[in-house]
Amino acid sequence: MFDEEGRALFHKVSSFYSNYDYDETDSEYSAMIVGQYRYNSDRLFEIAAKYGLIPPIKK
């Protein structure tokens, strides 16, 4: 959904994980861009809302 423009946001959200690793996160994002990742952008928003980075998602 965000292509390369979402990489920085992905790192920002991922940095809340206690075992955050820049290289691993970057690799995961690259895999997500080409469709090799099991989650989609909706999951990113769910995680961001859970940690208060964005308002709760209304379903």
C-alpha positions as CSV (number, residue, x, y, z in Angstrom):
1,M,0.0,0.0,0.0
2,F,2.8,2.5,0.9
3,D,5.7,1.1,-1.1
4,E,8.9,2.7,-0.1
5,E,7.2,5.7,1.6
6,G,6.0,3.3,4.3
7,R,9.4,2.0,5.3
8,A,10.1,4.8,7.9
9,L,6.7,4.3,9.5
10,F,7.2,0.5,9.6
11,H,10.5,1.1,11.4
12,K,8.9,3.5,13.9
13,V,6.1,1.1,14.8
14,S,8.5,-1.9,14.9
15,S,10.9,0.0,17.3
16,F,8.3,-0.6,20.1
17,Y,9.2,-4.3,20.0
18,S,11.8,-5.0,22.7
19,N,13.9,-7.1,20.3
20,Y,13.8,-4.5,17.4
21,D,16.6,-4.9,14.9
22,Y,17.0,-2.4,12.1
23,D,18.3,-4.9,9.5
24,E,15.7,-7.6,10.3
25,T,12.9,-5.0,10.2
26,D,14.2,-3.6,6.9
27,S,14.3,-7.1,5.4
28,E,10.8,-7.9,6.6
29,Y,9.5,-4.7,5.0
30,S,11.2,-5.5,1.7
31,A,9.6,-8.9,1.8
32,M,6.2,-7.3,2.5
33,I,6.5,-5.0,-0.5
34,V,7.0,-7.9,-2.9
35,G,4.2,-9.9,-1.4
36,Q,6.2,-12.5,0.5
37,Y,4.9,-11.4,3.9
38,R,1.9,-13.0,5.6
39,Y,0.4,-9.7,6.9
40,N,-0.9,-6.8,5.0
41,S,-1.1,-3.1,5.7
42,D,-4.3,-3.6,7.8
43,R,-2.2,-5.4,10.4
44,L,0.3,-2.5,10.5
45,F,-2.6,-0.2,11.4
46,E,-3.9,-2.6,14.0
47,I,-0.5,-2.7,15.7
48,A,-0.1,1.1,15.5
49,A,-3.5,1.6,17.1
50,K,-2.7,-0.9,19.8
51,Y,0.3,1.2,20.9
52,G,-1.5,4.5,20.6
53,L,0.4,5.7,17.6
54,I,-2.9,6.3,15.7
55,P,-6.5,6.6,16.8
56,P,-8.3,3.3,17.3
57,I,-9.6,1.7,14.1
58,K,-13.4,1.6,13.8
59,K,-14.8,-1.5,12.2
